[in-house]
Amino acid sequence: MNAEPVIPAQAGTENAPGPGLRGADAGRVARVAVVTGASAGIGRAIACEFARHGWRVALLARGADGLEGARRDVQRLGGEPLVLPTDVADEKQVEAAAARVEAAWGPIDAWVNDAMATIFAPALEIAPADFRRATEVTYLGAVWGTLAALRRMQPRDRGAIVQVGSALAYRSIPLQAPYCGAKAALRGFTDSIRCELAHARSRVHVTMVQLSAFNTPQFEWGRTTLNRKPRPMGKIFQPEIAARAVYWAATHRRREVWVGWPAVQAILGTRLAPGLLDRMLGRTAVDGQHTDEPLPPGRRDNLWQPVAGDHGAHGRFDRQAHRFSWQAWATTHRGAALGALALGGLLAARWLRRP
């Protein structure tokens, strides 16, 4: 059986129904979500997923072009957007954005920390300032978002915070030391927050979604010292799979959600044979993170400044990326998955008993 939703439809607030609420839903009040990193990639897909369900979606990111594209997407899909240009590395900007959301729409129901920055380079080749910047965006950006949400949710004793994590929070790889370190730190921070909420007997729910490799624009604009184009390592999935999992995590009480079989393999493999994985990834994961294509002349990265243009949710790997994950479906449909397994076992047993 799936877990019970953590966020009921809110009634009696000052929010007006969003344009996505139709038919039987027209009388209820639109729920409010905040999505960081909403201008592109998985954050963009997450914003669209909330919009499909009729939510009001506050869009936090730096890039004006991408934010405008996200605004159009949310409106087109039946949600109501609020564009808030924000650098999540600055705690004052994050707090100001949270205040503006609640001033406009009332209580925040779900806060999704997705903003990230990565650097494809050996650790010794990363400038200290760049290392700090990637950490401040990916780790501290989620910390500031979590604290801004908690300041509002905890007194009300309701709400959900979703940390968009990665299998790399458990299993680090070469060439992405700042990102791996930030995601591992975020996992530790999140566990600490969970303990504090448990002590307070709070009903605010904090969950973490650990992702596999996805087809996003980060491989076009992540800073790199390599002379080849970066690419996702291993099996690649489309961002909409992650977005559906994040939305599910925001509306159900599951402590952690793993998305994609490669994430399951990496997390469990690290628990069982970490030293073996160190050696295996040392042999394969450097070449596995770049193609044979040279970097284009004049390539820009987004570490310190957003890259101009609306880059959408997808990267350049549409042909290789999978649009469905049986593992992700099964983890969010446990009842149906267990039923299918039981039925399969019953049919197999009957077949084996045939004369």
C-alpha positions as CSV (number, residue, x, y, z in Angstrom):
1,M,0.0,0.0,0.0
2,N,1.2,3.5,-0.7
3,A,1.8,5.9,2.2
4,E,-0.9,8.4,3.1
5,P,-0.6,11.9,1.6
6,V,1.2,14.3,4.0
7,I,-0.3,17.4,2.5
8,P,-4.1,17.6,2.5
9,A,-6.0,20.1,0.4
10,Q,-5.9,23.3,2.3
11,A,-9.2,25.1,2.9
12,G,-10.0,28.4,4.6
13,T,-6.8,30.2,3.6
14,E,-6.6,33.4,1.6
15,N,-5.3,31.7,-1.5
16,A,-7.5,31.8,-4.6
17,P,-8.0,28.6,-6.7
18,G,-5.3,28.4,-9.3
19,P,-6.2,28.0,-13.0
20,G,-5.4,24.3,-12.9
21,L,-8.2,23.5,-10.5
22,R,-11.2,22.4,-12.5
23,G,-14.3,20.2,-12.1
24,A,-14.4,18.4,-8.8
25,D,-11.3,20.3,-7.6
26,A,-12.6,23.8,-8.5
27,G,-13.9,24.4,-4.9
28,R,-10.6,23.7,-3.1
29,V,-7.7,26.1,-2.6
30,A,-4.6,25.7,-4.7
31,R,-1.6,24.4,-2.8
32,V,1.7,26.3,-2.9
33,A,5.1,24.9,-3.8
34,V,8.5,26.5,-4.0
35,V,11.1,25.0,-6.4
36,T,14.7,26.1,-6.4
37,G,16.7,25.6,-9.6
38,A,13.4,25.9,-11.5
39,S,14.8,27.5,-14.6
40,A,16.2,24.4,-16.3
41,G,16.9,20.7,-15.9
42,I,15.2,18.6,-13.2
43,G,14.0,21.7,-11.4
44,R,12.2,22.9,-14.5
45,A,10.6,19.4,-14.9
46,I,9.6,19.5,-11.2
47,A,7.9,22.9,-11.6
48,C,6.0,21.5,-14.5
49,E,4.9,18.4,-12.6
50,F,3.5,20.5,-9.7
51,A,1.7,22.7,-12.3
52,R,0.0,19.6,-13.9
53,H,-1.6,19.0,-10.5
54,G,-2.9,22.5,-10.2
55,W,-0.4,23.9,-7.7
56,R,0.8,27.4,-7.4
57,V,4.6,27.2,-8.1
58,A,7.2,29.8,-7.0
59,L,10.1,29.6,-9.4
60,L,13.5,30.4,-7.8
61,A,16.7,30.5,-10.0
62,R,19.2,33.1,-11.4
63,G,18.6,33.0,-15.1
64,A,15.9,35.4,-16.3
65,D,15.5,33.6,-19.7
66,G,15.0,30.2,-18.1
67,L,12.6,31.6,-15.4
68,E,10.5,33.2,-18.1
69,G,10.3,29.9,-19.9
70,A,9.4,28.1,-16.7
71,R,6.7,30.7,-16.1
72,R,5.1,30.0,-19.5
73,D,5.3,26.2,-18.9
74,V,3.6,26.4,-15.5
75,Q,0.8,28.6,-17.0
76,R,0.4,26.3,-20.0
77,L,0.1,23.2,-17.7
78,G,-2.6,24.7,-15.5
79,G,-0.6,26.0,-12.6
80,E,0.0,29.6,-11.4
81,P,3.6,30.8,-11.4
82,L,5.5,33.3,-9.3
83,V,9.0,34.2,-10.7
84,L,11.5,35.1,-8.0
85,P,15.1,35.6,-9.3
86,T,17.2,34.2,-6.5
87,D,20.8,33.1,-5.9
88,V,20.3,30.3,-3.3
89,A,23.8,30.6,-2.1
90,D,22.8,33.9,-0.5
91,E,20.7,33.1,2.6
92,K,19.2,36.6,2.6
93,Q,17.8,36.2,-0.9
94,V,16.3,32.8,0.0
95,E,14.6,34.2,3.1
96,A,13.3,37.2,1.1
97,A,11.9,34.8,-1.6
98,A,10.1,32.7,1.0
99,A,8.6,35.9,2.5
100,R,7.4,37.1,-0.9
101,V,5.7,33.7,-1.6
102,E,3.7,33.8,1.6
103,A,2.9,37.5,1.2
104,A,1.4,36.7,-2.3
105,W,-0.2,33.3,-1.7
106,G,-0.2,32.4,1.9
107,P,1.3,29.3,3.6
108,I,3.9,27.2,1.7
109,D,2.9,23.5,1.5
110,A,6.0,22.1,-0.2
111,W,9.5,23.3,-0.6
112,V,11.8,21.5,-3.1
113,N,15.6,22.1,-2.9
114,D,16.9,21.3,-6.4
115,A,19.4,24.1,-7.2
116,M,22.9,22.7,-7.9
117,A,26.2,23.5,-9.5
118,T,28.9,21.0,-10.5
119,I,32.5,21.1,-11.7
120,F,33.9,18.3,-13.9
121,A,37.6,18.3,-12.9
122,P,40.1,16.5,-10.8
123,A,40.0,17.9,-7.3
124,L,43.5,19.4,-7.5
125,E,42.6,21.3,-10.6
126,I,39.7,23.2,-9.0
127,A,40.3,26.7,-7.9
128,P,39.4,27.2,-4.2
129,A,36.9,29.9,-5.0
130,D,35.2,27.6,-7.5
131,F,35.1,24.8,-5.0
132,R,33.5,27.1,-2.4
133,R,31.0,28.4,-4.9
134,A,29.8,24.9,-6.0
135,T,29.5,23.9,-2.3
136,E,27.6,27.1,-1.4
137,V,25.0,26.5,-4.2
138,T,24.5,22.8,-3.9
139,Y,24.8,22.3,-0.1
140,L,24.3,25.7,1.6
141,G,21.6,26.6,-0.9
142,A,19.6,23.6,0.3
143,V,20.3,24.4,3.9
144,W,19.0,28.0,3.5
145,G,16.0,26.7,1.7
146,T,15.3,24.1,4.4
147,L,15.6,26.7,7.2
148,A,13.4,29.2,5.4
149,A,10.7,26.6,5.0
150,L,11.0,25.3,8.5
151,R,10.6,28.8,10.0
152,R,7.2,28.9,8.4
153,M,6.1,25.3,8.5
154,Q,7.1,24.3,12.0
155,P,4.8,26.8,13.8
156,R,1.9,25.5,11.6
157,D,2.9,21.9,12.2
158,R,2.5,20.9,8.5
159,G,4.3,21.0,5.2
160,A,6.9,19.0,3.3
161,I,10.5,19.7,2.4
162,V,12.0,17.6,-0.5
163,Q,15.8,17.5,-0.9
164,V,16.7,16.5,-4.4
165,G,19.7,14.3,-3.8
166,S,21.7,11.8,-5.8
167,A,23.1,8.3,-5.6
168,L,26.4,10.3,-5.3
169,A,25.3,11.3,-1.8
170,Y,26.3,7.7,-0.9
171,R,28.7,6.7,-3.7
172,S,31.1,9.3,-4.8
173,I,32.8,9.3,-8.1
174,P,36.0,11.0,-9.6
175,L,35.8,14.4,-11.3
176,Q,32.9,15.7,-9.2
177,A,34.4,16.1,-5.7
178,P,32.5,19.3,-4.9
179,Y,29.1,17.9,-6.0
180,C,29.6,14.5,-4.3
181,G,30.7,16.2,-1.1
182,A,27.8,18.6,-1.1
183,K,25.2,15.9,-1.7
184,A,26.7,13.7,1.1
185,A,26.7,16.8,3.4
186,L,23.1,17.4,2.5
187,R,22.2,13.9,3.5
188,G,23.9,14.4,6.9
189,F,22.2,17.7,7.4
190,T,18.8,16.3,6.5
191,D,19.2,13.4,9.0
192,S,19.9,16.0,11.8
193,I,16.8,18.0,10.9
194,R,14.7,14.8,11.0
195,C,16.0,14.1,14.5
196,E,15.1,17.6,15.7
197,L,11.6,17.4,14.2
198,A,11.1,14.0,15.8
199,H,12.2,15.5,19.2
200,A,9.6,18.3,18.7
201,R,7.0,15.8,17.6
202,S,6.5,17.9,14.5
203,R,4.4,16.7,11.6
204,V,6.5,18.6,9.1
205,H,7.9,16.0,6.8
206,V,11.5,16.0,5.3
207,T,12.3,13.6,2.6
208,M,15.2,13.0,0.2
209,V,15.0,11.8,-3.4
210,Q,18.2,10.1,-4.6
211,L,18.6,10.2,-8.3
212,S,20.5,8.3,-11.0
213,A,21.9,10.0,-14.1
214,F,19.5,12.3,-16.0
215,N,19.5,14.1,-19.3
216,T,19.7,17.8,-18.3
217,P,21.6,20.9,-19.5
218,Q,24.1,20.7,-16.7
219,F,26.5,18.8,-19.0
220,E,26.4,21.8,-21.4
221,W,27.2,24.4,-18.8
222,G,29.0,22.8,-15.8
223,R,32.5,24.2,-15.3
224,T,35.2,21.8,-16.5
225,T,39.0,21.6,-16.8
226,L,38.6,18.7,-19.3
227,N,39.0,19.2,-23.0
228,R,36.1,17.0,-23.9
229,K,32.3,17.4,-23.5
230,P,31.0,16.1,-20.2
231,R,28.3,13.4,-20.2
232,P,26.2,11.5,-17.6
233,M,27.8,8.2,-16.6
234,G,25.9,5.0,-17.3
235,K,22.2,4.7,-18.0
236,I,20.5,8.0,-18.6
237,F,16.8,8.9,-17.8
238,Q,14.6,11.8,-18.8
239,P,14.0,14.5,-16.2
240,E,10.2,13.9,-16.0
241,I,10.9,10.6,-14.2
242,A,12.7,12.5,-11.5
243,A,10.0,15.1,-11.4
244,R,7.2,12.6,-10.8
245,A,9.2,11.0,-8.0
246,V,9.8,14.4,-6.4
247,Y,6.1,15.3,-6.6
248,W,5.2,11.9,-5.1
249,A,7.7,12.4,-2.3
250,A,6.2,15.8,-1.5
251,T,2.8,14.3,-1.1
252,H,3.6,11.1,0.7
253,R,5.4,10.2,3.9
254,R,8.3,8.2,2.6
255,R,11.7,9.0,4.3
256,E,13.7,8.5,1.2
257,V,12.9,7.7,-2.5
258,W,15.5,6.1,-4.8
259,V,15.0,6.8,-8.5
260,G,16.4,4.5,-11.2
261,W,18.0,1.1,-10.8
262,P,21.6,2.5,-11.1
263,A,20.9,4.5,-8.0
264,V,19.9,1.4,-6.2
265,Q,23.0,-0.4,-7.3
266,A,25.3,2.4,-6.3
267,I,23.8,2.9,-2.8
268,L,23.6,-0.8,-2.0
269,G,27.0,-1.5,-3.6
270,T,28.6,1.1,-1.4
271,R,27.1,-0.6,1.7
272,L,28.3,-4.0,0.7
273,A,31.7,-3.4,-1.0
274,P,32.9,0.2,-0.9
275,G,36.6,-0.6,-1.5
276,L,35.7,-2.7,-4.6
277,L,33.7,0.2,-6.0
278,D,36.5,2.7,-5.3
279,R,38.8,0.6,-7.5
280,M,36.2,-0.1,-10.2
281,L,35.2,3.6,-10.5
282,G,38.8,4.6,-10.5
283,R,39.2,2.5,-13.7
284,T,36.0,3.4,-15.4
285,A,34.4,6.6,-14.2
286,V,36.8,9.2,-15.6
287,D,36.4,8.2,-19.2
288,G,32.7,7.4,-18.5
289,Q,32.0,11.1,-17.8
290,H,33.1,12.6,-21.1
291,T,32.5,11.9,-24.8
292,D,35.2,12.1,-27.5
293,E,33.8,15.4,-28.7
294,P,36.0,18.5,-28.0
295,L,34.6,21.4,-26.1
296,P,33.1,24.0,-28.4
297,P,34.9,27.3,-28.8
298,G,33.7,30.0,-26.4
299,R,31.8,27.5,-24.2
300,R,30.3,29.3,-21.2
301,D,29.5,27.8,-17.8
302,N,27.0,28.7,-15.1
303,L,29.1,28.5,-12.0
304,W,29.2,32.2,-11.3
305,Q,26.7,33.6,-13.8
306,P,23.7,32.1,-15.5
307,V,24.1,31.1,-19.2
308,A,21.8,33.2,-21.4
309,G,18.9,31.6,-23.1
310,D,16.1,29.2,-22.1
311,H,17.6,25.8,-22.0
312,G,14.5,23.8,-20.8
313,A,14.5,20.6,-18.9
314,H,16.3,18.3,-21.4
315,G,20.0,18.1,-22.4
316,R,21.5,16.8,-25.6
317,F,21.0,13.1,-24.8
318,D,17.4,12.6,-25.8
319,R,18.2,9.7,-28.0
320,Q,19.9,7.7,-25.3
321,A,17.6,8.7,-22.4
322,H,14.9,6.4,-21.1
323,R,11.4,7.8,-20.6
324,F,10.3,5.2,-18.0
325,S,11.9,3.4,-15.1
326,W,10.3,0.3,-13.7
327,Q,12.2,0.7,-10.5
328,A,10.9,4.3,-10.0
329,W,7.3,3.1,-10.8
330,A,7.6,0.2,-8.3
331,T,9.0,2.3,-5.5
332,T,6.0,4.7,-5.7
333,H,3.4,2.0,-6.3
334,R,4.5,-0.6,-3.8
335,G,1.0,-2.1,-3.4
336,A,0.6,-2.7,-7.2
337,A,4.2,-3.9,-7.5
338,L,3.8,-6.5,-4.7
339,G,0.5,-7.6,-6.2
340,A,2.1,-8.1,-9.6
341,L,4.9,-10.1,-8.0
342,A,2.5,-12.3,-6.0
343,L,0.4,-12.9,-9.2
344,G,3.5,-13.8,-11.1
345,G,4.6,-16.2,-8.4
346,L,1.2,-17.9,-8.3
347,L,1.2,-18.3,-12.1
348,A,4.7,-19.7,-12.0
349,A,3.8,-22.2,-9.3
350,R,0.8,-23.4,-11.2
351,W,2.9,-23.8,-14.4
352,L,5.5,-25.8,-12.5
353,R,2.9,-28.2,-11.1
354,R,1.6,-29.0,-14.6
355,P,2.1,-32.7,-15.5
